[in-house]
Amino acid sequence: MVLTCPVAMGRTTTRRDEPSPLSRRTVLRAGALLALGGAAAPLTGCGLFDREDPPTPDPLAPLVEESLRLAAGLRAAATAHPDLSARLVPLAEAHEAHATELTRVIGTPAPSGTATPTASPSSGPPADQATTLTALRKAERAGRDTATQACAAAPAERAALLGSIAAARATHLEALR
């Protein structure tokens, strides 16, 4: 309801029939909070309040690289000694399958190229078969130890895969005798 006050000369006043649920103090507080919130909102996007560390590489990533190196070493040895290829190629394929499965578990794309072999008989003239097999056994033994340590340190959902890889590498040692 609007009443005109004759003393105020043309100004209108409002008569309240019931009290307002908002006091002037409540309105001022809300305005101050909105102003503070509006000033702080742009700061959250600039990284001032972000404390997130950069993502750490997955602990299985070195095993992927190692599997690819072992596979490359076996393939290089099979190329240098064709009469050993029937023994070496299946072992190389197993390492490649391990690398594929590890990348699936990690959630990264499979590496596009093959790694350089660690125990490659191709550096210089081809070594004799005994020397080649000794170098391959040494690389497999190191790989087995790496997989065993990773298995012991892994969470339960990864331990089965790493245990299988460690067992396969132990079997590869026997196949390389």
N, C-alpha and C positions, 0 to 999 in steps of 0.2 A: 504494500500500500504506500503511495507516495503522497506526501503532504507538502504544501507550499508554506513556507514561513514568511510572513509579511515583513519581518525585520531584515531578512537576508537579501532582499531585493532581487528576486528572480532566481535565486539558488534553490534547488530542491534538496530535500533531505529525505532519507528513508527511515521509516520507523520500523524497528524490529519487533516482531511479535514474540519471537523465541530466540534464545541465545545461539550463536554460531558454534559449531563444534570445533572450529579452528580459531585459536587465538592468534594475535599478531606475533607472539613469540614462536609459536609452532610454524607459522608461515616463514618467518625469518630463518629459523633453523633449517627447514627444508630447502630454502633457497641457498643457504650457505653450503649445505651438503651437496646439492646439485652442482654448485660452482666448483667445489673441491673435487668432486667426482669427475666433472668434465675436464678439469685441468690435469688430473692424474691418468685419465684414460689414454691420451696419446702417448704417455710415457711407457705404458705397458707394451706397446708395439715396437719401441725403439731398442729393446733389449736391456734397458736399465734394470728391470726387475727379473729378467730371465736368468736363472742360475743353472740351466741345463748344460751339462758337459757334452762335448762332441761324442758321437757314438764310438765305442771301442770296437776294434775288429773282433770278429768271432774267433774263439780259441781253436776252432776246427779249421780255419783257413790255412794254417801251415801244413796240415795233413793233406789238404787238397793238392797243394804245390808239391809236397813230397810224393804223393801217389803218382802225379804226372811225371815227375823226374824219374821215379823208379820204372814207370812204363816206358819212358823214352830210352832209358838205359838198356832195358831188356830188348826193345825193338832194334836199337843200334847194334847190340850184340848178335841178335838174330840175323841182321843184315851182314855183319862181318863174318859170321860163322853159319852159313845156311844149314849145315847139318844139325845145328842146335835149335833151329827155328821151331821145330815141333814141340820142344820143351819150353821155349822162351815166350813164344807168342801168346799162349793161353795165360801165362803169368802177367804179361803186359796188359792183356785184355781185362784181367781181374783188377789190376790197379786202376785202369781207366774206369771200370764200373764203380770202384770205390770212390774215385774223384767225382763221378757223376752223382752218386748217392749223397756224398758229403755236401756238395753244392746245393742239392735239393733240401737237405736238413737245415743248412745255413740260410737258405732263401736267396742265394745269389745266382746269377746266370753261370752256366758252365764256362770255364775258360775256353777261349776260341783256339788258341795255339797249344802246341805241346811244349813242355818245359825242356830245358837242356838236360841231358842225362848226367847223373852224378858219377856213375861208374861206367863210363863209356869207353869201349875199346877203340873207338874211332879217333882218339887223339893220337896222331902219329900212325905208324904202320899197325895193322891189326895184330893184337897180341894172340898168343896161342890160346887154345880153348881152356886149358887149366887156369891160366892167369885171368882170363875173362870170367870164368865161373867163380873164382876166388873174389874178384872185385864185386861181382853181382851179389854173392853171399854176404859180403861185408855191408853193402848198401841195404840189403834186405834185413839184416840183423839190426842195423841202426833204425830202419823203418819200423821193425817189430817193436823195438824198445820205445820209440816215440809213441806208437799206437797204444802200447801197454800203459805208459804213463798218462796219456790222454784219457784212456778208459778209467783209470783209477781216480782221476780228478773230475770226471764228467758227471753231470746230473743223470739220474736214473733213465730218463727218456733217451739219452744219447749213449749210455754205457753199452747197451746191447750191440749197437752198430759198431762202436769202437772195439768192443771185444771180438766181434766177427772179423774186423779188419786185422787186429793183432793176431788172431788165430790163422787167418789166411797167409799173413806174412811169415808166420812160423812154418806153415806148410810149404811155402815157397822156398824156404831154406832147405828143406828136405829134397825138394824137386831139383834144386841146383847142385846137389852132391854129385 
